[in-house]
Amino acid sequence: MRATFRNLLASIDVVSFFRARHDHAMSVLRWTIILVPMAMAIGALCAAFLWSLDEATRLRFDQPWLLYLLPLAGLAIGWLYHLLGQSVEGGNNLIVEQIHEPGGGVPLRMAPLIFLSTVVTHLFGGSAGREGTAVQLGGSLASAFGTLFRLDGESVRIILMAGIAAGFGAVFGTPLAGAVFALEVLAVGRVEYAALVPCLVAAVVGDWTCHTLGIEHGSYHIDYLANATSAVRFDTVLLVKSALAGVAFGLIGLAFAEANHGLGALVKRVIRFGPARPLVGGIVIIALVYAFGTRDYLGLGVIAEHPGAPTIAGFFTGGVDDWSWLLKFVFTVATLSFGFKGGEVTPLFFIGAAAGSAISGVLDAPTDLFAGLGFVAVFAGAANTPLACTIMGIELFGATHAIPIAIACFVSYLCSGHSGIYLSQRIAVPKTGMDSLAPETTLREARARRVARKESITHEA
């Protein structure tokens, strides 16, 4: 027995074993020292940002005349970026590009610029979101921490992903979804497992910090089968309806991304001077308010200006709403395409929940459940992040409807094609074999090919 033990010890390189454990422990300690304060800083900034958005929205409700200053506010935002922000104009796409190919880093000035310009957009009535701001806050602070600690290229990639996770998790109160979103958003069909633990730590710490500072996130409830004894219910008819709805959600996500990119490109061709674009955009949004006779589709769509106004939460509790999704679609595309700042995700939540409400009437399905499916599935299609959106649905609505949520998100992802709101995403695994795409083609390149092909066909015709 003693001889066997001696032979076992002899077969193990004790020095190498303990050196490896020591190096691993020191790496964990080093990353903890970097990630925890970084995520706390991002969470605190997100808390200040969410508080500012809430105050700006309520002030706009109290002072309706602020809408008429939207063109001037747009001009101010345009001038600010023209003078100080041309290096960060790429926004979320710039962060994704830096993760793929670390280079000059993400300038720290991105944080105050996107914070201020998003609050101004909402104060004066633009229809935008908040995810873009949270991601850019996270990315710019993460880049600064990477520079401070002199991280190498691979470590910079990891800390940028962790910054995205912290910002996303904090701003929506969904840390698990935030962690997976940061891993999944970089490439279509691939998850970056190298940053799994750093992203989870950053997302949890960022969300905890935001909550600790008194920020409460919106609560959404699905009452359908709320008292079910089983955590997961299997209903064949309901699952088929969820898949059919997923097709519609994916097409809506595709249409939103293409409308946003198409109109944005057209605006840049027609209006060459950058600061003039949001100036004209402000006029367009005011015109839309008068054309449709409503202000209900300005801002985030989270707080109601008056009783009966459509809100995200209202689609879970009210009756079937047929057209709110399309009106929010129009107002948001107009806002973002002309250069106002914010993000696409919260408007996509609104569009998705409203579309789910409308589809529930067509399919004779539970309205609150399908509002929830639309909430996450339209985003899944538009952002090409079905895993993150499935997890988000479970975090927000519970596990009872995990299967319909997953089906809607994955079908939506498949139906949105090689398009999306983040053009710097790379296509790691094509959704279909119909397109001959080179490895690591970006959505921007894939879209340029489609546009060129359509123009060629039109010219030949």
Phi, psi and omega per residue, in radians:
M1 nan -0.802 -3.136
R2 -1.138 -0.658 3.128
A3 -1.139 -0.693 3.114
T4 -1.090 -0.711 3.134
F5 -1.137 -0.717 3.120
R6 -1.121 -0.672 3.117
N7 -1.138 -0.659 3.118
L8 -1.122 -0.781 3.117
L9 -1.095 -0.662 -3.119
A10 -1.152 -0.562 -3.112
S11 -1.347 -0.199 -3.123
I12 -1.832 2.256 3.034
D13 -1.402 1.599 -3.016
V14 -1.037 -0.745 -3.125
V15 -1.067 -0.825 -3.137
S16 -1.113 -0.667 -3.136
F17 -1.069 -0.869 -3.108
F18 -1.254 -0.533 3.078
R19 -1.131 -0.723 3.121
A20 -1.121 -0.736 3.116
R21 -1.136 -0.667 3.123
H22 -1.128 -0.795 -3.136
D23 -1.099 -0.680 3.133
H24 -1.151 -0.755 3.136
A25 -1.104 -0.712 3.128
M26 -1.169 -0.632 3.092
S27 -1.132 -0.751 3.106
V28 -1.091 -0.758 3.126
L29 -1.100 -0.755 3.137
R30 -1.077 -0.801 -3.132
W31 -1.179 -0.589 3.100
T32 -1.128 -0.750 3.131
I33 -1.074 -0.573 -3.139
I34 -1.440 -0.845 -2.957
L35 -1.255 -0.745 -3.028
V36 -1.108 -0.920 3.107
P37 -1.135 -0.597 3.094
M38 -1.077 -0.849 -3.126
A39 -1.146 -0.623 3.087
M40 -1.127 -0.717 3.108
A41 -1.118 -0.738 3.122
I42 -1.153 -0.762 3.105
G43 -1.055 -0.703 3.115
A44 -1.153 -0.726 3.100
L45 -1.120 -0.711 3.111
C46 -1.128 -0.649 3.096
A47 -1.105 -0.792 3.101
A48 -1.092 -0.676 3.136
F49 -1.141 -0.820 -3.142
L50 -1.110 -0.703 3.076
W51 -1.084 -0.749 -3.141
S52 -1.115 -0.708 3.109
L53 -1.092 -0.747 -3.141
D54 -1.092 -0.768 3.132
E55 -1.162 -0.716 3.129
A56 -1.107 -0.720 -3.139
T57 -1.126 -0.782 -3.133
R58 -1.167 -0.634 3.097
L59 -1.138 -0.688 3.100
R60 -1.132 -0.655 3.073
F61 -1.096 -0.708 -3.100
D62 -1.305 -0.456 -3.088
Q63 -2.176 1.367 -3.048
P64 -1.033 -0.432 -3.116
W65 -1.139 -0.260 3.132
L66 -1.054 -0.496 3.124
L67 -0.974 -0.623 -3.069
Y68 -1.274 -0.164 3.048
L69 -1.665 0.051 -3.115
L70 -1.010 -0.738 3.098
P71 -1.042 -0.733 3.119
L72 -1.172 -0.669 3.071
A73 -1.089 -0.705 3.089
G74 -1.097 -0.730 3.096
L75 -1.065 -0.723 3.128
A76 -1.108 -0.754 3.104
I77 -1.091 -0.769 3.140
G78 -1.070 -0.754 3.123
W79 -1.145 -0.711 -3.129
L80 -1.033 -0.807 3.128
Y81 -1.264 -0.557 3.117
H82 -1.140 -0.671 -3.084
L83 -1.492 -0.685 -2.972
L84 -2.120 -0.314 -2.914
G85 -2.065 0.307 -3.122
Q86 -1.122 -0.513 3.137
S87 -1.280 -0.279 -3.114
V88 -2.065 0.228 -3.102
E89 -1.072 -0.451 -3.126
G90 -1.173 -0.336 3.063
G91 1.027 -2.269 -3.110
N92 -1.017 -0.646 -3.132
N93 -1.119 -0.609 3.091
L94 -1.088 -0.730 3.131
I95 -1.129 -0.772 3.114
V96 -1.062 -0.721 3.126
E97 -1.110 -0.689 3.142
Q98 -1.205 -0.505 3.077
I99 -1.257 -0.713 3.109
H100 -1.150 -0.784 -3.082
E101 -2.404 1.482 -3.139
P102 -0.960 2.263 -3.118
G103 -2.476 -1.807 -3.097
G104 -1.373 -0.095 -3.117
G105 1.406 3.123 3.117
V106 -1.816 2.034 -3.096
P107 -1.017 2.437 -3.137
L108 -1.117 -0.433 -3.134
R109 -1.107 -0.287 3.111
M110 -1.010 -0.655 -3.054
A111 -1.085 -1.010 -3.129
P112 -1.151 -0.573 -3.130
L113 -1.138 -0.837 -3.086
I114 -1.261 -0.591 3.099
F115 -1.051 -0.963 -3.077
L116 -1.127 -0.810 -3.054
S117 -1.182 -0.562 3.107
T118 -1.224 -0.759 3.112
V119 -1.082 -0.721 3.111
V120 -1.110 -0.740 3.104
T121 -0.977 -0.794 -3.107
H122 -1.314 -0.599 -3.141
L123 -1.059 -0.655 -3.057
F124 -1.770 0.044 2.936
G125 1.952 0.176 3.077
G126 -1.203 2.592 3.101
S127 -1.690 1.653 -3.093
A128 -2.470 -3.105 -3.081
G129 -2.021 -2.678 -3.084
R130 -2.421 -0.231 -3.118
E131 -1.113 -0.714 -3.139
G132 -1.027 -0.712 3.120
T133 -1.150 -0.792 -3.127
A134 -1.089 -0.756 3.135
V135 -1.123 -0.719 -3.134
Q136 -1.259 -0.618 3.002
L137 -1.048 -0.819 -3.137
G138 -1.117 -0.765 -3.107
G139 -1.161 -0.726 -3.099
S140 -1.222 -0.723 3.092
L141 -1.180 -0.671 3.113
A142 -1.098 -0.715 3.103
S143 -1.090 -0.700 3.109
A144 -1.107 -0.714 3.099
F145 -1.157 -0.639 3.090
G146 -1.081 -0.716 3.092
T147 -1.177 -0.735 -3.123
L148 -1.051 -0.723 -3.100
F149 -1.647 0.109 3.065
R150 0.937 0.900 -3.117
L151 -1.324 2.626 3.082
D152 -1.384 3.099 -3.030
G153 -1.003 -0.804 -3.120
E154 -1.165 -0.666 3.115
S155 -1.201 -0.588 3.071
V156 -1.090 -0.721 3.095
R157 -1.007 -0.800 -3.096
I158 -1.144 -0.773 -3.081
I159 -1.238 -0.525 3.052
L160 -1.164 -0.720 3.069
M161 -1.089 -0.710 3.113
A162 -1.125 -0.630 3.086
G163 -1.104 -0.731 3.069
I164 -1.062 -0.788 -3.112
A165 -1.071 -0.752 -3.130
A166 -1.126 -0.763 -3.136
G167 -1.158 -0.794 -3.123
F168 -1.157 -0.807 -3.131
G169 -1.089 -0.672 -3.107
A170 -1.266 -0.725 -3.003
V171 -1.305 -0.449 3.138
F172 -1.910 -0.122 -3.118
G173 1.212 0.512 -3.128
T174 -2.277 1.386 -3.040
P175 -1.124 -0.653 3.128
L176 -1.140 -0.784 3.092
A177 -1.110 -0.668 3.120
G178 -1.071 -0.749 3.128
A179 -1.106 -0.814 -3.104
V180 -1.231 -0.643 3.097
F181 -0.993 -0.780 -3.125
A182 -1.104 -0.551 3.141
L183 -1.424 -0.471 -2.985
E184 -1.719 -0.444 -2.980
V185 -1.283 -0.280 -3.044
L186 -1.246 -0.638 -3.052
A187 -2.533 2.444 3.093
V188 -1.227 2.098 3.069
G189 1.509 0.212 3.141
R190 -2.493 2.472 3.086
V191 -2.000 2.282 -3.094
E192 -1.500 1.545 -3.060
Y193 -1.233 -0.287 -3.100
A194 -1.037 -0.505 -3.094
A195 -1.851 0.365 -3.016
L196 -1.020 -0.959 -3.089
V197 -1.205 -0.807 3.085
P198 -0.982 -0.703 3.139
C199 -1.169 -0.697 3.118
L200 -1.130 -0.790 3.124
V201 -1.058 -0.829 -3.097
A202 -1.111 -0.745 -3.123
A203 -1.133 -0.740 -3.135
V204 -1.168 -0.779 -3.131
V205 -1.165 -0.726 3.112
G206 -1.081 -0.785 3.127
D207 -1.139 -0.746 3.127
W208 -1.063 -0.756 3.139
T209 -1.083 -0.772 -3.138
C210 -1.056 -0.772 3.113
H211 -1.160 -0.699 -3.122
T212 -1.074 -0.539 3.138
L213 -1.472 0.156 2.985
G214 1.651 0.167 -3.137
I215 -1.477 2.221 3.072
E216 -1.946 2.299 -3.133
H217 -1.584 2.783 3.126
G218 -1.073 2.559 -3.130
S219 -1.956 2.279 -3.120
Y220 -2.172 2.332 -3.055
H221 -2.163 2.380 2.988
I222 -1.902 1.909 -3.085
D223 -1.418 -0.338 3.141
Y224 -1.058 2.127 -3.111
L225 1.042 0.501 -3.112
A226 -1.084 -0.466 -3.110
N227 -1.778 0.350 -3.135
A228 -1.120 2.467 -3.127
T229 -1.369 -0.437 -3.137
S230 -1.705 2.524 -3.138
A231 -1.202 -0.529 -3.114
V232 -2.242 2.242 -3.135
R233 -1.872 2.423 3.129
F234 -1.984 1.955 -3.141
D235 -2.315 1.883 -3.018
T236 -1.001 -0.811 -3.116
V237 -1.094 -0.760 3.139
L238 -1.106 -0.684 -3.141
L239 -1.180 -0.651 3.066
V240 -1.110 -0.747 3.098
K241 -1.116 -0.642 3.101
S242 -1.109 -0.698 3.116
A243 -1.162 -0.733 3.105
L244 -1.091 -0.735 3.084
A245 -1.113 -0.645 3.107
G246 -1.035 -0.634 3.068
V247 -1.048 -0.839 3.138
A248 -1.105 -0.721 -3.132
F249 -1.114 -0.702 3.110
G250 -1.127 -0.711 3.122
L251 -1.173 -0.616 3.076
I252 -1.152 -0.763 3.091
G253 -1.066 -0.725 3.086
L254 -1.086 -0.822 -3.124
A255 -1.090 -0.689 3.140
F256 -1.107 -0.841 -3.123
A257 -1.079 -0.795 -3.107
E258 -1.191 -0.679 3.104
A259 -1.120 -0.729 -3.137
N260 -1.111 -0.842 -3.136
H261 -1.195 -0.737 -3.098
G262 -1.132 -0.849 -3.139
L263 -1.178 -0.659 3.115
G264 -1.059 -0.759 3.120
A265 -1.135 -0.703 3.129
L266 -1.117 -0.761 3.133
V267 -1.067 -0.707 3.139
K268 -1.172 -0.604 3.110
R269 -1.234 -0.695 -3.054
V270 -1.398 -0.725 -3.104
I271 -1.914 1.688 -3.035
R272 -1.239 -0.575 -3.063
F273 -1.480 1.996 -3.015
G274 -0.913 -0.884 -3.098
P275 -1.078 -0.369 -3.127
A276 -1.347 -0.339 -3.076
R277 -1.134 -0.928 3.104
P278 -1.186 -0.410 3.024
L279 -1.068 -0.883 3.096
V280 -1.143 -0.665 3.127
G281 -1.042 -0.671 3.089
G282 -1.070 -0.696 3.105
I283 -1.143 -0.715 3.132
V284 -1.080 -0.749 -3.120
I285 -1.149 -0.718 3.074
I286 -1.077 -0.692 3.105
A287 -1.102 -0.682 3.110
L288 -1.130 -0.666 3.103
V289 -1.028 -0.774 -3.135
Y290 -1.291 -0.620 -3.129
A291 -1.121 -0.715 -3.114
F292 -1.685 -0.128 3.083
G293 1.168 0.563 -3.115
T294 -2.707 2.612 3.000
R295 -1.888 0.160 -3.008
D296 -1.169 -0.268 -3.049
Y297 -1.907 0.319 3.006
L298 -1.538 2.839 3.052
G299 1.207 -2.729 -3.076
L300 -1.325 -0.601 -3.019
G301 1.467 0.329 3.141
V302 -1.674 -0.649 -3.120
I303 -1.917 2.420 3.140
A304 -1.515 2.322 3.085
E305 -1.292 -0.539 -3.130
H306 -2.615 2.761 3.129
P307 -0.985 2.320 3.132
G308 1.624 -0.158 3.112
A309 -1.184 2.453 -3.128
P310 -1.186 2.312 3.047
T311 -2.376 2.906 3.135
I312 -1.045 -0.846 -3.132
A313 -1.105 -0.558 -3.110
G314 -1.131 -0.480 3.139
F315 -1.240 -0.313 3.109
F316 -1.471 -0.408 -3.010
T317 -2.033 -0.342 -3.097
G318 -1.574 -2.967 3.103
G319 -1.410 -3.055 -3.139
V320 -1.160 2.289 3.120
D321 -2.021 2.013 -2.976
D322 -1.451 -0.610 -2.923
W323 -2.172 -0.011 -3.130
S324 -1.062 -0.604 -3.131
W325 -1.068 -0.696 -3.108
L326 -1.265 -0.671 3.125
L327 -1.160 -0.750 3.091
K328 -1.121 -0.649 3.069
F329 -0.963 -0.890 -3.084
V330 -1.123 -0.831 -3.106
F331 -1.110 -0.677 -3.091
T332 -1.260 -0.770 3.107
V333 -1.059 -0.721 3.104
A334 -1.096 -0.736 -3.120
T335 -1.121 -0.899 -3.038
L336 -1.311 -0.616 -3.098
S337 -1.171 -0.486 -3.136
F338 -1.567 0.052 2.977
G339 1.830 0.120 3.024
F340 -1.259 2.776 -3.003
K341 -1.913 2.794 3.119
G342 2.635 -1.749 -3.138
G343 3.037 3.043 -3.104
E344 -1.799 -0.314 -2.855
V345 -1.241 -0.857 3.137
T346 -1.084 -0.741 2.990
P347 -1.023 -0.625 3.087
L348 -1.169 -0.601 3.022
F349 -1.054 -0.790 3.125
F350 -1.080 -0.885 -3.133
I351 -1.027 -0.770 -3.113
G352 -1.158 -0.783 3.132
A353 -1.123 -0.707 3.112
A354 -1.160 -0.721 3.108
A355 -1.138 -0.675 3.085
G356 -1.085 -0.672 3.081
S357 -1.076 -0.788 -3.139
A358 -1.133 -0.738 -3.109
I359 -1.192 -0.560 3.125
S360 -1.059 -0.591 3.101
G361 -1.186 -0.659 3.141
V362 -1.237 -0.691 -3.058
L363 -1.629 -0.010 -3.084
D364 0.946 0.945 -3.086
A365 -2.098 2.865 3.119
P366 -1.051 2.146 -3.056
T367 -1.111 -0.786 -3.098
D368 -1.145 -0.681 3.116
L369 -1.113 -0.788 -3.078
F370 -1.305 -0.441 2.967
A371 -1.121 -0.717 3.098
G372 -1.147 -0.709 3.107
L373 -1.088 -0.782 3.129
G374 -1.127 -0.652 3.130
F375 -0.873 -0.857 -3.074
V376 -1.651 -0.516 -2.986
A377 -1.346 -0.601 3.079
V378 -1.114 -0.720 3.077
F379 -1.107 -0.708 3.126
A380 -1.025 -0.723 3.132
G381 -1.256 -0.725 -3.082
A382 -1.265 -0.556 -3.083
A383 -1.798 -0.107 -3.099
N384 1.014 0.754 -3.129
T385 -2.284 1.175 -3.069
P386 -1.189 -0.606 3.133
L387 -1.144 -0.855 -3.138
A388 -1.051 -0.709 -3.092
C389 -1.258 -0.595 3.043
T390 -1.093 -0.807 3.117
I391 -1.110 -0.707 3.089
M392 -1.032 -0.755 3.120
G393 -1.053 -0.702 3.128
I394 -1.217 -0.691 3.104
E395 -1.106 -0.698 -3.061
L396 -1.429 -0.696 -2.965
F397 -1.955 -0.127 -3.111
G398 1.636 2.979 -3.024
A399 -1.522 -0.116 -3.085
T400 -0.977 -0.663 -3.065
H401 -1.928 0.563 -3.083
A402 -1.045 -0.708 -3.082
I403 -1.179 -0.899 3.088
P404 -1.055 -0.615 3.106
I405 -1.082 -0.830 -3.130
A406 -1.098 -0.760 -3.137
I407 -1.071 -0.834 -3.126
A408 -1.077 -0.741 -3.109
C409 -1.176 -0.758 -3.084
F410 -1.288 -0.647 3.070
V411 -1.155 -0.733 3.091
S412 -1.026 -0.777 3.110
Y413 -1.010 -0.796 -3.128
L414 -1.146 -0.622 -3.046
C415 -1.471 -0.174 -3.132
S416 -1.474 -0.100 3.052
G417 1.179 -2.909 3.122
H418 -1.538 1.100 3.115
S419 -2.439 2.960 3.116
G420 2.953 2.946 -3.091
I421 -1.361 -0.306 3.128
Y422 -1.918 1.726 -3.015
L423 -1.255 -0.277 3.120
S424 -1.465 -0.064 3.023
Q425 -1.030 2.463 3.079
R426 -1.772 2.614 -3.128
I427 -1.639 1.750 -3.138
A428 -1.454 -0.777 3.111
V429 -2.247 1.856 -3.120
P430 -1.003 2.552 -3.134
K431 -1.264 -0.521 3.094
T432 -2.394 2.856 3.094
G433 -1.601 0.136 -3.066
M434 -1.310 -0.529 -3.128
D435 -1.700 2.225 3.084
S436 -1.513 1.687 -3.064
L437 -1.945 2.390 3.058
A438 -1.205 2.652 3.123
P439 -0.980 2.403 3.087
E440 1.137 0.458 3.011
T441 -1.104 2.389 3.091
T442 -1.456 2.783 3.069
L443 -1.084 -0.545 3.101
R444 -1.091 -0.772 3.132
E445 -1.190 -0.709 3.115
A446 -1.113 -0.687 3.123
R447 -1.183 -0.701 3.119
A448 -1.068 -0.661 3.097
R449 -1.130 -0.734 3.132
R450 -1.121 -0.760 -3.132
V451 -1.102 -0.760 3.136
A452 -1.115 -0.683 3.134
R453 -1.143 -0.724 3.115
K454 -1.128 -0.726 3.122
E455 -1.124 -0.641 3.104
S456 -1.145 -0.754 3.122
I457 -1.117 -0.742 3.116
T458 -1.102 -0.700 -3.136
H459 -1.151 -0.710 3.127
E460 -1.162 -0.626 -3.140
A461 -1.214 nan nan
